[in-house]
Amino acid sequence: TTESPVAVETLDDVPEHVLRGLPEDVRLFPSAVDKTRLGVWATKSILKGKKFGPFVGDKKKRSQV
């Protein structure tokens, strides 16, 4: 059997406004959960309750993710 190649998400796939909106100490790197996707990684500890944004996208309920 021939398996189709798996598409791997890259930084080129991320809209510019998303990259511009990342907080200073947050980066996109390959996900620890799914190596074909990008994940959000902190480069230093983020204090509990720290807020950053603005959020762009559709908000989902916990049961939807």
CHARMM-style PDB file with segment names, atoms N, HN, CA, C and O in Angstrom:
ATOM      1  N   THR     1       0.837  -1.193   0.000  1.00  0.00      PROA
ATOM      2  CA  THR     1       0.000   0.000   0.000  1.00  0.00      PROA
ATOM      3  C   THR     1       0.873   1.245   0.000  1.00  0.00      PROA
ATOM      4  O   THR     1       1.977   1.255   0.545  1.00  0.00      PROA
ATOM      5  N   THR     2       0.365   2.269  -0.610  1.00  0.00      PROA
ATOM      6  HN  THR     2      -0.531   2.262  -1.053  1.00  0.00      PROA
ATOM      7  CA  THR     2       1.083   3.539  -0.651  1.00  0.00      PROA
ATOM      8  C   THR     2       0.371   4.534   0.239  1.00  0.00      PROA
ATOM      9  O   THR     2      -0.807   4.837   0.046  1.00  0.00      PROA
ATOM     10  N   GLU     3       1.103   5.034   1.213  1.00  0.00      PROA
ATOM     11  HN  GLU     3       2.059   4.788   1.370  1.00  0.00      PROA
ATOM     12  CA  GLU     3       0.514   6.032   2.102  1.00  0.00      PROA
ATOM     13  C   GLU     3       0.730   7.410   1.502  1.00  0.00      PROA
ATOM     14  O   GLU     3       1.800   7.706   0.971  1.00  0.00      PROA
ATOM     15  N   SER     4      -0.292   8.249   1.589  1.00  0.00      PROA
ATOM     16  HN  SER     4      -1.162   8.008   2.020  1.00  0.00      PROA
ATOM     17  CA  SER     4      -0.140   9.607   1.091  1.00  0.00      PROA
ATOM     18  C   SER     4       0.720  10.397   2.063  1.00  0.00      PROA
ATOM     19  O   SER     4       0.660  10.180   3.273  1.00  0.00      PROA
ATOM     20  N   PRO     5       1.523  11.318   1.529  1.00  0.00      PROA
ATOM     21  CA  PRO     5       2.378  12.103   2.430  1.00  0.00      PROA
ATOM     22  C   PRO     5       1.547  12.956   3.384  1.00  0.00      PROA
ATOM     23  O   PRO     5       0.477  13.452   3.032  1.00  0.00      PROA
ATOM     24  N   VAL     6       2.061  13.110   4.583  1.00  0.00      PROA
ATOM     25  HN  VAL     6       2.930  12.707   4.869  1.00  0.00      PROA
ATOM     26  CA  VAL     6       1.378  13.900   5.604  1.00  0.00      PROA
ATOM     27  C   VAL     6       1.815  15.357   5.454  1.00  0.00      PROA
ATOM     28  O   VAL     6       3.010  15.654   5.422  1.00  0.00      PROA
ATOM     29  N   ALA     7       0.847  16.256   5.364  1.00  0.00      PROA
ATOM     30  HN  ALA     7      -0.123  16.016   5.390  1.00  0.00      PROA
ATOM     31  CA  ALA     7       1.172  17.678   5.281  1.00  0.00      PROA
ATOM     32  C   ALA     7       1.627  18.157   6.651  1.00  0.00      PROA
ATOM     33  O   ALA     7       0.979  17.892   7.664  1.00  0.00      PROA
ATOM     34  N   VAL     8       2.734  18.855   6.669  1.00  0.00      PROA
ATOM     35  HN  VAL     8       3.261  19.070   5.846  1.00  0.00      PROA
ATOM     36  CA  VAL     8       3.273  19.393   7.915  1.00  0.00      PROA
ATOM     37  C   VAL     8       3.074  20.900   7.911  1.00  0.00      PROA
ATOM     38  O   VAL     8       3.486  21.585   6.975  1.00  0.00      PROA
ATOM     39  N   GLU     9       2.445  21.412   8.952  1.00  0.00      PROA
ATOM     40  HN  GLU     9       2.110  20.855   9.712  1.00  0.00      PROA
ATOM     41  CA  GLU     9       2.199  22.847   9.091  1.00  0.00      PROA
ATOM     42  C   GLU     9       3.523  23.566   9.346  1.00  0.00      PROA
ATOM     43  O   GLU     9       4.334  23.118  10.157  1.00  0.00      PROA
ATOM     44  N   THR    10       3.734  24.676   8.653  1.00  0.00      PROA
ATOM     45  HN  THR    10       3.075  25.040   7.994  1.00  0.00      PROA
ATOM     46  CA  THR    10       4.954  25.461   8.831  1.00  0.00      PROA
ATOM     47  C   THR    10       4.592  26.900   9.162  1.00  0.00      PROA
ATOM     48  O   THR    10       3.427  27.293   9.092  1.00  0.00      PROA
ATOM     49  N   LEU    11       5.603  27.679   9.523  1.00  0.00      PROA
ATOM     50  HN  LEU    11       6.549  27.360   9.580  1.00  0.00      PROA
ATOM     51  CA  LEU    11       5.368  29.095   9.812  1.00  0.00      PROA
ATOM     52  C   LEU    11       4.832  29.830   8.584  1.00  0.00      PROA
ATOM     53  O   LEU    11       4.144  30.841   8.724  1.00  0.00      PROA
ATOM     54  N   ASP    12       5.137  29.338   7.386  1.00  0.00      PROA
ATOM     55  HN  ASP    12       5.696  28.517   7.272  1.00  0.00      PROA
ATOM     56  CA  ASP    12       4.606  29.959   6.167  1.00  0.00      PROA
ATOM     57  C   ASP    12       3.088  29.829   6.075  1.00  0.00      PROA
ATOM     58  O   ASP    12       2.439  30.595   5.363  1.00  0.00      PROA
ATOM     59  N   ASP    13       2.517  28.851   6.803  1.00  0.00      PROA
ATOM     60  HN  ASP    13       3.044  28.229   7.381  1.00  0.00      PROA
ATOM     61  CA  ASP    13       1.070  28.642   6.802  1.00  0.00      PROA
ATOM     62  C   ASP    13       0.340  29.559   7.780  1.00  0.00      PROA
ATOM     63  O   ASP    13      -0.888  29.647   7.747  1.00  0.00      PROA
ATOM     64  N   VAL    14       1.079  30.236   8.643  1.00  0.00      PROA
ATOM     65  HN  VAL    14       2.076  30.164   8.670  1.00  0.00      PROA
ATOM     66  CA  VAL    14       0.485  31.056   9.698  1.00  0.00      PROA
ATOM     67  C   VAL    14       0.283  32.479   9.169  1.00  0.00      PROA
ATOM     68  O   VAL    14       1.232  33.093   8.682  1.00  0.00      PROA
ATOM     69  N   PRO    15      -0.938  33.008   9.259  1.00  0.00      PROA
ATOM     70  CA  PRO    15      -1.182  34.380   8.809  1.00  0.00      PROA
ATOM     71  C   PRO    15      -0.290  35.384   9.546  1.00  0.00      PROA
ATOM     72  O   PRO    15       0.002  35.221  10.730  1.00  0.00      PROA
ATOM     73  N   GLU    16       0.125  36.396   8.839  1.00  0.00      PROA
ATOM     74  HN  GLU    16      -0.112  36.528   7.877  1.00  0.00      PROA
ATOM     75  CA  GLU    16       1.030  37.414   9.394  1.00  0.00      PROA
ATOM     76  C   GLU    16       0.457  38.060  10.653  1.00  0.00      PROA
ATOM     77  O   GLU    16       1.200  38.330  11.597  1.00  0.00      PROA
ATOM     78  N   HSD    17      -0.866  38.313  10.682  1.00  0.00      PROA
ATOM     79  HN  HSD    17      -1.470  38.093   9.915  1.00  0.00      PROA
ATOM     80  CA  HSD    17      -1.444  38.973  11.865  1.00  0.00      PROA
ATOM     81  C   HSD    17      -1.315  38.090  13.107  1.00  0.00      PROA
ATOM     82  O   HSD    17      -1.243  38.606  14.222  1.00  0.00      PROA
ATOM     83  N   VAL    18      -1.284  36.778  12.933  1.00  0.00      PROA
ATOM     84  HN  VAL    18      -1.342  36.358  12.027  1.00  0.00      PROA
ATOM     85  CA  VAL    18      -1.117  35.876  14.072  1.00  0.00      PROA
ATOM     86  C   VAL    18       0.307  36.002  14.604  1.00  0.00      PROA
ATOM     87  O   VAL    18       0.513  36.115  15.813  1.00  0.00      PROA
ATOM     88  N   LEU    19       1.268  35.981  13.725  1.00  0.00      PROA
ATOM     89  HN  LEU    19       1.101  35.889  12.743  1.00  0.00      PROA
ATOM     90  CA  LEU    19       2.669  36.109  14.145  1.00  0.00      PROA
ATOM     91  C   LEU    19       2.922  37.449  14.825  1.00  0.00      PROA
ATOM     92  O   LEU    19       3.634  37.514  15.828  1.00  0.00      PROA
ATOM     93  N   ARG    20       2.346  38.512  14.287  1.00  0.00      PROA
ATOM     94  HN  ARG    20       1.768  38.460  13.473  1.00  0.00      PROA
ATOM     95  CA  ARG    20       2.519  39.847  14.884  1.00  0.00      PROA
ATOM     96  C   ARG    20       1.854  39.938  16.254  1.00  0.00      PROA
ATOM     97  O   ARG    20       2.302  40.702  17.109  1.00  0.00      PROA
ATOM     98  N   GLY    21       0.792  39.166  16.470  1.00  0.00      PROA
ATOM     99  HN  GLY    21       0.428  38.546  15.775  1.00  0.00      PROA
ATOM    100  CA  GLY    21       0.040  39.250  17.722  1.00  0.00      PROA
ATOM    101  C   GLY    21       0.583  38.390  18.845  1.00  0.00      PROA
ATOM    102  O   GLY    21       0.057  38.429  19.958  1.00  0.00      PROA
ATOM    103  N   LEU    22       1.631  37.607  18.580  1.00  0.00      PROA
ATOM    104  HN  LEU    22       2.058  37.575  17.676  1.00  0.00      PROA
ATOM    105  CA  LEU    22       2.171  36.766  19.645  1.00  0.00      PROA
ATOM    106  C   LEU    22       2.861  37.613  20.703  1.00  0.00      PROA
ATOM    107  O   LEU    22       3.598  38.538  20.361  1.00  0.00      PROA
ATOM    108  N   PRO    23       2.644  37.322  21.962  1.00  0.00      PROA
ATOM    109  CA  PRO    23       3.373  38.021  23.017  1.00  0.00      PROA
ATOM    110  C   PRO    23       4.875  37.799  22.862  1.00  0.00      PROA
ATOM    111  O   PRO    23       5.308  36.846  22.214  1.00  0.00      PROA
ATOM    112  N   GLU    24       5.648  38.673  23.453  1.00  0.00      PROA
ATOM    113  HN  GLU    24       5.296  39.447  23.979  1.00  0.00      PROA
ATOM    114  CA  GLU    24       7.111  38.661  23.309  1.00  0.00      PROA
ATOM    115  C   GLU    24       7.734  37.315  23.673  1.00  0.00      PROA
ATOM    116  O   GLU    24       8.684  36.890  23.016  1.00  0.00      PROA
ATOM    117  N   ASP    25       7.237  36.651  24.674  1.00  0.00      PROA
ATOM    118  HN  ASP    25       6.465  36.996  25.207  1.00  0.00      PROA
ATOM    119  CA  ASP    25       7.858  35.421  25.162  1.00  0.00      PROA
ATOM    120  C   ASP    25       7.129  34.156  24.722  1.00  0.00      PROA
ATOM    121  O   ASP    25       7.222  33.122  25.382  1.00  0.00      PROA
ATOM    122  N   VAL    26       6.405  34.236  23.609  1.00  0.00      PROA
ATOM    123  HN  VAL    26       6.330  35.077  23.072  1.00  0.00      PROA
ATOM    124  CA  VAL    26       5.680  33.088  23.076  1.00  0.00      PROA
ATOM    125  C   VAL    26       6.121  32.879  21.633  1.00  0.00      PROA
ATOM    126  O   VAL    26       6.244  33.834  20.866  1.00  0.00      PROA
ATOM    127  N   ARG    27       6.359  31.612  21.272  1.00  0.00      PROA
ATOM    128  HN  ARG    27       6.259  30.836  21.896  1.00  0.00      PROA
ATOM    129  CA  ARG    27       6.812  31.264  19.929  1.00  0.00      PROA
ATOM    130  C   ARG    27       6.004  30.081  19.401  1.00  0.00      PROA
ATOM    131  O   ARG    27       5.395  29.334  20.167  1.00  0.00      PROA
ATOM    132  N   LEU    28       6.012  29.929  18.101  1.00  0.00      PROA
ATOM    133  HN  LEU    28       6.507  30.536  17.479  1.00  0.00      PROA
ATOM    134  CA  LEU    28       5.405  28.770  17.458  1.00  0.00      PROA
ATOM    135  C   LEU    28       6.504  27.799  17.049  1.00  0.00      PROA
ATOM    136  O   LEU    28       7.428  28.160  16.320  1.00  0.00      PROA
ATOM    137  N   PHE    29       6.395  26.574  17.522  1.00  0.00      PROA
ATOM    138  HN  PHE    29       5.645  26.280  18.114  1.00  0.00      PROA
ATOM    139  CA  PHE    29       7.329  25.499  17.191  1.00  0.00      PROA
ATOM    140  C   PHE    29       6.505  24.235  16.945  1.00  0.00      PROA
ATOM    141  O   PHE    29       5.311  24.223  17.244  1.00  0.00      PROA
ATOM    142  N   PRO    30       7.108  23.174  16.410  1.00  0.00      PROA
ATOM    143  CA  PRO    30       6.351  21.940  16.224  1.00  0.00      PROA
ATOM    144  C   PRO    30       5.688  21.489  17.533  1.00  0.00      PROA
ATOM    145  O   PRO    30       6.289  21.541  18.607  1.00  0.00      PROA
ATOM    146  N   SER    31       4.454  21.052  17.410  1.00  0.00      PROA
ATOM    147  HN  SER    31       3.966  21.009  16.538  1.00  0.00      PROA
ATOM    148  CA  SER    31       3.677  20.622  18.566  1.00  0.00      PROA
ATOM    149  C   SER    31       4.286  19.393  19.216  1.00  0.00      PROA
ATOM    150  O   SER    31       4.828  18.523  18.534  1.00  0.00      PROA
ATOM    151  N   ALA    32       4.197  19.325  20.528  1.00  0.00      PROA
ATOM    152  HN  ALA    32       3.756  20.032  21.082  1.00  0.00      PROA
ATOM    153  CA  ALA    32       4.627  18.131  21.258  1.00  0.00      PROA
ATOM    154  C   ALA    32       3.573  17.035  21.161  1.00  0.00      PROA
ATOM    155  O   ALA    32       3.864  15.870  21.432  1.00  0.00      PROA
ATOM    156  N   VAL    33       2.359  17.396  20.778  1.00  0.00      PROA
ATOM    157  HN  VAL    33       2.123  18.342  20.558  1.00  0.00      PROA
ATOM    158  CA  VAL    33       1.251  16.452  20.696  1.00  0.00      PROA
ATOM    159  C   VAL    33       1.120  15.872  19.286  1.00  0.00      PROA
ATOM    160  O   VAL    33       0.919  14.669  19.119  1.00  0.00      PROA
ATOM    161  N   ASP    34       1.236  16.730  18.281  1.00  0.00      PROA
ATOM    162  HN  ASP    34       1.400  17.707  18.417  1.00  0.00      PROA
ATOM    163  CA  ASP    34       1.071  16.329  16.883  1.00  0.00      PROA
ATOM    164  C   ASP    34       2.192  16.971  16.074  1.00  0.00      PROA
ATOM    165  O   ASP    34       2.149  18.169  15.795  1.00  0.00      PROA
ATOM    166  N   LYS    35       3.180  16.191  15.701  1.00  0.00      PROA
ATOM    167  HN  LYS    35       3.214  15.218  15.927  1.00  0.00      PROA
ATOM    168  CA  LYS    35       4.378  16.716  15.026  1.00  0.00      PROA
ATOM    169  C   LYS    35       4.077  17.328  13.665  1.00  0.00      PROA
ATOM    170  O   LYS    35       4.942  17.994  13.096  1.00  0.00      PROA
ATOM    171  N   THR    36       2.879  17.123  13.125  1.00  0.00      PROA
ATOM    172  HN  THR    36       2.177  16.582  13.588  1.00  0.00      PROA
ATOM    173  CA  THR    36       2.533  17.731  11.838  1.00  0.00      PROA
ATOM    174  C   THR    36       1.954  19.130  12.008  1.00  0.00      PROA
ATOM    175  O   THR    36       1.698  19.818  11.020  1.00  0.00      PROA
ATOM    176  N   ARG    37       1.747  19.554  13.245  1.00  0.00      PROA
ATOM    177  HN  ARG    37       1.955  18.995  14.048  1.00  0.00      PROA
ATOM    178  CA  ARG    37       1.139  20.859  13.530  1.00  0.00      PROA
ATOM    179  C   ARG    37       2.104  21.728  14.311  1.00  0.00      PROA
ATOM    180  O   ARG    37       3.080  21.237  14.878  1.00  0.00      PROA
ATOM    181  N   LEU    38       1.827  23.007  14.337  1.00  0.00      PROA
ATOM    182  HN  LEU    38       1.034  23.406  13.877  1.00  0.00      PROA
ATOM    183  CA  LEU    38       2.587  23.933  15.172  1.00  0.00      PROA
ATOM    184  C   LEU    38       1.914  24.041  16.524  1.00  0.00      PROA
ATOM    185  O   LEU    38       0.694  23.916  16.635  1.00  0.00      PROA
ATOM    186  N   GLY    39       2.709  24.274  17.541  1.00  0.00      PROA
ATOM    187  HN  GLY    39       3.700  24.376  17.450  1.00  0.00      PROA
ATOM    188  CA  GLY    39       2.192  24.481  18.884  1.00  0.00      PROA
ATOM    189  C   GLY    39       2.697  25.799  19.431  1.00  0.00      PROA
ATOM    190  O   GLY    39       3.662  26.365  18.918  1.00  0.00      PROA
ATOM    191  N   VAL    40       2.054  26.279  20.460  1.00  0.00      PROA
ATOM    192  HN  VAL    40       1.271  25.818  20.877  1.00  0.00      PROA
ATOM    193  CA  VAL    40       2.449  27.530  21.100  1.00  0.00      PROA
ATOM    194  C   VAL    40       3.336  27.185  22.291  1.00  0.00      PROA
ATOM    195  O   VAL    40       2.944  26.414  23.167  1.00  0.00      PROA
ATOM    196  N   TRP    41       4.519  27.754  22.313  1.00  0.00      PROA
ATOM    197  HN  TRP    41       4.838  28.380  21.602  1.00  0.00      PROA
ATOM    198  CA  TRP    41       5.511  27.479  23.360  1.00  0.00      PROA
ATOM    199  C   TRP    41       5.925  28.776  24.029  1.00  0.00      PROA
ATOM    200  O   TRP    41       6.142  29.783  23.356  1.00  0.00      PROA
ATOM    201  N   ALA    42       6.036  28.755  25.342  1.00  0.00      PROA
ATOM    202  HN  ALA    42       5.859  27.936  25.889  1.00  0.00      PROA
ATOM    203  CA  ALA    42       6.534  29.909  26.099  1.00  0.00      PROA
ATOM    204  C   ALA    42       8.047  29.785  26.230  1.00  0.00      PROA
ATOM    205  O   ALA    42       8.568  28.706  26.509  1.00  0.00      PROA
ATOM    206  N   THR    43       8.743  30.894  26.027  1.00  0.00      PROA
ATOM    207  HN  THR    43       8.319  31.771  25.800  1.00  0.00      PROA
ATOM    208  CA  THR    43      10.203  30.884  26.166  1.00  0.00      PROA
ATOM    209  C   THR    43      10.633  31.195  27.591  1.00  0.00      PROA
ATOM    210  O   THR    43      11.809  31.059  27.929  1.00  0.00      PROA
ATOM    211  N   LYS    44       9.683  31.615  28.434  1.00  0.00      PROA
ATOM    212  HN  LYS    44       8.728  31.726  28.160  1.00  0.00      PROA
ATOM    213  CA  LYS    44       9.916  31.772  29.868  1.00  0.00      PROA
ATOM    214  C   LYS    44       8.574  31.614  30.562  1.00  0.00      PROA
ATOM    215  O   LYS    44       7.533  31.618  29.904  1.00  0.00      PROA
ATOM    216  N   SER    45       8.583  31.478  31.852  1.00  0.00      PROA
ATOM    217  HN  SER    45       9.429  31.475  32.386  1.00  0.00      PROA
ATOM    218  CA  SER    45       7.349  31.262  32.603  1.00  0.00      PROA
ATOM    219  C   SER    45       6.374  32.412  32.398  1.00  0.00      PROA
ATOM    220  O   SER    45       6.763  33.579  32.336  1.00  0.00      PROA
ATOM    221  N   ILE    46       5.105  32.057  32.294  1.00  0.00      PROA
ATOM    222  HN  ILE    46       4.789  31.109  32.344  1.00  0.00      PROA
ATOM    223  CA  ILE    46       4.032  33.057  32.187  1.00  0.00      PROA
ATOM    224  C   ILE    46       3.290  33.034  33.514  1.00  0.00      PROA
ATOM    225  O   ILE    46       2.808  31.986  33.944  1.00  0.00      PROA
ATOM    226  N   LEU    47       3.201  34.180  34.158  1.00  0.00      PROA
ATOM    227  HN  LEU    47       3.592  35.031  33.809  1.00  0.00      PROA
ATOM    228  CA  LEU    47       2.540  34.268  35.453  1.00  0.00      PROA
ATOM    229  C   LEU    47       1.062  33.920  35.342  1.00  0.00      PROA
ATOM    230  O   LEU    47       0.398  34.288  34.373  1.00  0.00      PROA
ATOM    231  N   LYS    48       0.557  33.212  36.337  1.00  0.00      PROA
ATOM    232  HN  LYS    48       1.096  32.913  37.124  1.00  0.00      PROA
ATOM    233  CA  LYS    48      -0.858  32.874  36.393  1.00  0.00      PROA
ATOM    234  C   LYS    48      -1.680  34.160  36.334  1.00  0.00      PROA
ATOM    235  O   LYS    48      -1.394  35.123  37.046  1.00  0.00      PROA
ATOM    236  N   GLY    49      -2.698  34.166  35.482  1.00  0.00      PROA
ATOM    237  HN  GLY    49      -2.930  33.384  34.904  1.00  0.00      PROA
ATOM    238  CA  GLY    49      -3.571  35.326  35.348  1.00  0.00      PROA
ATOM    239  C   GLY    49      -3.101  36.342  34.326  1.00  0.00      PROA
ATOM    240  O   GLY    49      -3.807  37.312  34.050  1.00  0.00      PROA
ATOM    241  N   LYS    50      -1.902  36.132  33.751  1.00  0.00      PROA
ATOM    242  HN  LYS    50      -1.329  35.344  33.975  1.00  0.00      PROA
ATOM    243  CA  LYS    50      -1.375  37.061  32.737  1.00  0.00      PROA
ATOM    244  C   LYS    50      -2.315  37.068  31.542  1.00  0.00      PROA
ATOM    245  O   LYS    50      -2.732  36.008  31.075  1.00  0.00      PROA
ATOM    246  N   LYS    51      -2.651  38.243  31.046  1.00  0.00      PROA
ATOM    247  HN  LYS    51      -2.312  39.105  31.425  1.00  0.00      PROA
ATOM    248  CA  LYS    51      -3.554  38.362  29.896  1.00  0.00      PROA
ATOM    249  C   LYS    51      -2.793  38.968  28.734  1.00  0.00      PROA
ATOM    250  O   LYS    51      -1.972  39.868  28.912  1.00  0.00      PROA
ATOM    251  N   PHE    52      -3.072  38.470  27.552  1.00  0.00      PROA
ATOM    252  HN  PHE    52      -3.739  37.739  27.408  1.00  0.00      PROA
ATOM    253  CA  PHE    52      -2.496  39.043  26.338  1.00  0.00      PROA
ATOM    254  C   PHE    52      -3.486  38.842  25.209  1.00  0.00      PROA
ATOM    255  O   PHE    52      -4.377  37.997  25.300  1.00  0.00      PROA
ATOM    256  N   GLY    53      -3.339  39.591  24.176  1.00  0.00      PROA
ATOM    257  HN  GLY    53      -2.616  40.277  24.102  1.00  0.00      PROA
ATOM    258  CA  GLY    53      -4.288  39.533  23.061  1.00  0.00      PROA
ATOM    259  C   GLY    53      -3.993  40.649  22.096  1.00  0.00      PROA
ATOM    260  O   GLY    53      -2.921  41.248  22.185  1.00  0.00      PROA
ATOM    261  N   PRO    54      -4.859  40.954  21.202  1.00  0.00      PROA
ATOM    262  CA  PRO    54      -6.263  40.548  21.168  1.00  0.00      PROA
ATOM    263  C   PRO    54      -6.429  39.147  20.591  1.00  0.00      PROA
ATOM    264  O   PRO    54      -5.592  38.675  19.821  1.00  0.00      PROA
ATOM    265  N   PHE    55      -7.513  38.494  20.972  1.00  0.00      PROA
ATOM    266  HN  PHE    55      -8.193  38.877  21.597  1.00  0.00      PROA
ATOM    267  CA  PHE    55      -7.849  37.191  20.442  1.00  0.00      PROA
ATOM    268  C   PHE    55      -8.447  37.374  19.058  1.00  0.00      PROA
ATOM    269  O   PHE    55      -9.324  38.214  18.859  1.00  0.00      PROA
ATOM    270  N   VAL    56      -7.971  36.587  18.105  1.00  0.00      PROA
ATOM    271  HN  VAL    56      -7.258  35.905  18.267  1.00  0.00      PROA
ATOM    272  CA  VAL    56      -8.538  36.599  16.751  1.00  0.00      PROA
ATOM    273  C   VAL    56      -8.959  35.176  16.434  1.00  0.00      PROA
ATOM    274  O   VAL    56      -8.139  34.259  16.480  1.00  0.00      PROA
ATOM    275  N   GLY    57     -10.219  34.987  16.115  1.00  0.00      PROA
ATOM    276  HN  GLY    57     -10.885  35.732  16.077  1.00  0.00      PROA
ATOM    277  CA  GLY    57     -10.693  33.650  15.768  1.00  0.00      PROA
ATOM    278  C   GLY    57     -12.028  33.365  16.411  1.00  0.00      PROA
ATOM    279  O   GLY    57     -12.679  34.257  16.955  1.00  0.00      PROA
ATOM    280  N   ASP    58     -12.424  32.116  16.343  1.00  0.00      PROA
ATOM    281  HN  ASP    58     -11.894  31.391  15.902  1.00  0.00      PROA
ATOM    282  CA  ASP    58     -13.702  31.698  16.913  1.00  0.00      PROA
ATOM    283  C   ASP    58     -13.457  31.089  18.281  1.00  0.00      PROA
ATOM    284  O   ASP    58     -12.643  30.177  18.423  1.00  0.00      PROA
ATOM    285  N   LYS    59     -14.157  31.588  19.286  1.00  0.00      PROA
ATOM    286  HN  LYS    59     -14.819  32.329  19.171  1.00  0.00      PROA
ATOM    287  CA  LYS    59     -14.045  31.004  20.617  1.00  0.00      PROA
ATOM    288  C   LYS    59     -14.806  29.693  20.640  1.00  0.00      PROA
ATOM    289  O   LYS    59     -15.896  29.583  20.077  1.00  0.00      PROA
ATOM    290  N   LYS    60     -14.226  28.703  21.292  1.00  0.00      PROA
ATOM    291  HN  LYS    60     -13.341  28.792  21.749  1.00  0.00      PROA
ATOM    292  CA  LYS    60     -14.832  27.377  21.393  1.00  0.00      PROA
ATOM    293  C   LYS    60     -15.047  27.029  22.855  1.00  0.00      PROA
ATOM    294  O   LYS    60     -14.287  27.453  23.726  1.00  0.00      PROA
ATOM    295  N   LYS    61     -16.090  26.253  23.114  1.00  0.00      PROA
ATOM    296  HN  LYS    61     -16.707  25.909  22.406  1.00  0.00      PROA
ATOM    297  CA  LYS    61     -16.300  25.722  24.452  1.00  0.00      PROA
ATOM    298  C   LYS    61     -15.296  24.605  24.674  1.00  0.00      PROA
ATOM    299  O   LYS    61     -14.841  23.969  23.723  1.00  0.00      PROA
ATOM    300  N   ARG    62     -14.954  24.370  25.924  1.00  0.00      PROA
ATOM    301  HN  ARG    62     -15.323  24.887  26.697  1.00  0.00      PROA
ATOM    302  CA  ARG    62     -13.980  23.317  26.259  1.00  0.00      PROA
ATOM    303  C   ARG    62     -14.391  21.976  25.632  1.00  0.00      PROA
ATOM    304  O   ARG    62     -13.532  21.209  25.196  1.00  0.00      PROA
ATOM    305  N   SER    63     -15.690  21.694  25.587  1.00  0.00      PROA
ATOM    306  HN  SER    63     -16.388  22.317  25.942  1.00  0.00      PROA
ATOM    307  CA  SER    63     -16.168  20.422  25.036  1.00  0.00      PROA
ATOM    308  C   SER    63     -15.990  20.325  23.519  1.00  0.00      PROA
ATOM    309  O   SER    63     -16.116  19.241  22.949  1.00  0.00      PROA
ATOM    310  N   GLN    64     -15.697  21.458  22.863  1.00  0.00      PROA
ATOM    311  HN  GLN    64     -15.595  22.338  23.326  1.00  0.00      PROA
ATOM    312  CA  GLN    64     -15.553  21.472  21.411  1.00  0.00      PROA
ATOM    313  C   GLN    64     -14.109  21.299  20.947  1.00  0.00      PROA
ATOM    314  O   GLN    64     -13.849  21.158  19.752  1.00  0.00      PROA
ATOM    315  N   VAL    65     -13.178  21.310  21.890  1.00  0.00      PROA
ATOM    316  HN  VAL    65     -13.389  21.425  22.861  1.00  0.00      PROA
ATOM    317  CA  VAL    65     -11.769  21.207  21.482  1.00  0.00      PROA
ATOM    318  C   VAL    65     -11.155  19.909  21.935  1.00  0.00      PROA
ATOM    319  OT1 VAL    65      -9.978  19.659  21.677  1.00  0.00      PROA
TER     320      VAL     65
END
